Amino acid sequence: METPKTLRNKKLGAKTVQALKNRFFEAWYFDEIAQALDKVIELVPKDHTVSWGGSLTLGETGIKERLALEGYKVIDREKAQDPQERYEIQRQALLCDTFLTGCNAISEDGQLVNIDGFGNRVAAMIFGPRQVIILAGMNKIAKTLNDALIRARNTAAPLNVQRFPNCKTPCSESGSCADCLSPDSICSYFVTTRICKPAGRIKVILIGKDLGL
């Protein structure tokens, strides 16, 4: 039996998908993670090299394991032996065929909002890979663009910094954004994607679950 939350997610998901399409993204809504992963595999040609940005959503969905099971060639920075090799692998990822990522926030009118520390994730979203596939839980939907910016800065960033115990920022101590200029800040780049160009390059898959931070 469907709950009020699942019913709401379906309705808001459908509305947001249409808003994304109006801005030339390709977009879908699925109730279940397994359906979303099947769609990813459908969208990624077998000869594509695949990479990804840092994202708890990707880990929670199991898409990396699914890609390995399907035999895709991947560029994985976690295989680096040292920071310099990791940096070079991240540079290689900017020219992969398919780039996977999560999203910090999506407004109901179809705009994407992301905050990045080093910029590799948002750089790949903007230009480089032939296609970008975003997996996002319905907890990432915000009413307006301003609400999406607030969510990215005041919810996603203070939560995400807790993943990095060596980051010494005010929000790592207080849990609240201080608009800091700390050298450890993970909020270097604020990127709003209001239109997908070329049309269809960025594909957004909404999932009727709470995923990521």
C-alpha positions in Angstrom: 0.0 0.0 0.0 1.3 3.4 -0.9 2.0 5.9 1.9 1.4 9.6 1.8 5.1 10.1 1.3 5.3 7.8 -1.7 2.2 9.4 -3.2 3.7 12.8 -2.7 7.0 11.8 -4.2 5.3 10.5 -7.3 3.4 13.7 -7.8 6.3 16.0 -7.1 8.6 13.8 -9.1 6.4 14.1 -12.1 6.2 17.8 -11.8 10.0 18.2 -11.4 10.7 15.9 -14.3 8.5 18.0 -16.6 10.2 21.2 -15.3 13.6 19.6 -16.1 12.5 18.7 -19.6 11.3 22.2 -20.1 14.9 23.3 -19.5 16.2 20.7 -22.1 17.4 18.1 -19.6 16.4 14.5 -20.1 14.6 13.3 -16.9 12.8 10.4 -15.3 11.3 9.5 -12.0 11.4 6.0 -10.5 9.9 4.7 -7.2 12.7 2.2 -6.7 16.5 2.2 -6.9 16.6 -0.9 -9.0 14.5 0.7 -11.7 16.8 3.7 -11.7 19.9 1.5 -12.1 18.3 -0.3 -15.0 17.7 3.1 -16.6 21.4 4.0 -16.1 22.6 0.8 -17.8 20.1 1.5 -20.7 21.6 5.0 -21.1 25.2 4.1 -21.1 26.6 2.4 -24.2 28.8 -0.6 -23.6 31.8 1.1 -25.2 31.6 4.1 -22.9 34.3 4.8 -20.3 32.5 5.8 -17.1 33.7 7.9 -14.1 32.0 9.7 -11.3 32.2 12.5 -8.8 32.2 12.2 -5.0 28.6 11.2 -4.0 27.0 9.3 -1.2 24.0 8.8 -3.4 26.0 6.8 -5.9 27.3 4.6 -3.0 23.8 4.1 -1.6 22.3 3.1 -4.9 25.1 0.6 -5.7 25.6 1.9 -9.2 29.4 1.4 -9.1 29.0 -2.3 -8.3 26.4 -2.6 -11.1 28.8 -1.0 -13.6 31.5 -3.5 -12.6 29.0 -6.4 -12.9 28.1 -5.2 -16.4 31.8 -5.0 -17.4 32.2 -1.3 -18.1 35.6 0.4 -18.3 35.8 2.9 -15.4 38.1 5.7 -14.3 38.1 5.4 -10.5 40.1 7.8 -8.4 39.9 5.5 -5.4 42.5 3.3 -7.0 45.1 6.0 -6.8 48.2 5.2 -4.7 48.9 8.8 -3.7 47.4 12.3 -3.9 49.2 13.2 -7.2 47.9 10.1 -8.9 44.4 10.8 -7.6 44.6 14.3 -9.1 45.6 12.9 -12.5 42.8 10.4 -12.4 40.4 13.2 -11.6 41.7 15.1 -14.7 41.2 12.0 -16.8 37.6 11.8 -15.6 36.9 15.1 -17.3 37.1 13.4 -20.7 35.2 10.2 -19.9 32.2 9.3 -22.0 29.7 9.1 -19.2 30.0 11.0 -15.9 27.9 10.0 -12.9 27.1 12.2 -10.0 24.6 13.2 -7.4 23.2 16.7 -6.9 23.1 18.9 -3.8 19.7 20.4 -4.6 17.1 20.7 -7.5 14.5 23.4 -7.5 10.9 22.5 -8.4 11.2 24.6 -11.6 14.1 22.4 -12.8 17.4 24.1 -11.9 20.3 22.2 -10.5 22.4 23.6 -7.6 25.8 22.2 -6.6 28.6 23.2 -4.2 32.1 21.8 -4.8 35.3 22.0 -2.9 37.9 21.3 -5.7 35.6 21.8 -8.7 36.2 18.5 -10.5 32.6 17.4 -10.0 30.9 20.6 -11.3 33.5 21.0 -14.0 32.5 17.6 -15.5 28.9 18.5 -15.2 29.4 21.7 -17.2 31.7 20.5 -20.0 33.9 17.5 -21.0 32.1 14.1 -20.7 29.8 13.2 -23.5 26.9 12.8 -21.1 26.2 13.3 -17.4 23.8 11.2 -15.5 22.6 12.6 -12.1 21.0 10.3 -9.5 19.0 12.2 -6.9 16.7 11.3 -4.1 13.5 13.3 -3.5 15.0 14.8 -0.4 17.1 17.0 -2.8 14.0 18.8 -4.2 13.6 22.3 -3.0 10.7 24.7 -3.7 12.5 27.6 -5.4 16.0 28.3 -6.7 16.7 30.3 -3.5 15.5 27.3 -1.4 17.8 25.1 -3.4 20.8 27.4 -2.7 19.9 27.4 1.0 19.6 23.7 1.0 23.0 23.2 -0.7 24.7 25.6 1.6 23.0 25.1 4.9 22.1 21.4 4.8 24.2 19.6 2.3 27.6 21.3 2.9 27.6 21.1 6.8 26.6 17.5 6.5 29.1 16.6 3.8 32.0 18.1 5.7 31.4 15.6 8.4 32.6 12.9 6.0 36.1 14.4 6.1 37.5 14.3 9.7 40.6 16.3 8.6 38.6 19.3 7.4 38.8 21.9 10.1 36.1 24.3 9.3 33.6 26.2 11.5 30.7 24.0 10.2 32.7 20.8 11.0 32.6 22.0 14.7 29.1 23.6 14.9 27.2 21.9 12.1 26.1 25.3 10.8 27.5 27.3 7.8 29.6 30.3 8.9 30.3 31.6 5.4 34.0 30.9 6.2 37.2 31.4 4.3 38.9 28.4 5.8 41.5 26.7 3.6 39.7 23.5 4.3 36.3 24.8 3.1 34.4 22.4 0.8 32.4 25.4 -0.6 34.7 26.8 -3.2 32.4 26.7 -6.2 28.7 27.4 -6.3 27.2 26.3 -9.7 23.6 26.7 -10.8 22.7 24.8 -14.0 19.5 26.6 -15.3 19.5 25.1 -18.9 21.1 21.9 -20.3 23.2 22.7 -23.4 23.5 20.9 -25.6 20.0 19.6 -25.0 19.8 16.2 -23.5 23.5 16.0 -22.4 22.6 16.0 -18.7 20.2 13.3 -17.7 18.5 13.5 -14.3 17.0 10.4 -12.6 14.9 11.1 -9.6 14.3 8.3 -7.2 11.4 8.2 -4.7 13.7 7.7 -1.7 15.8 9.9 0.6 19.4 9.5 -0.7 22.6 11.2 0.1 22.9 14.3 2.2 
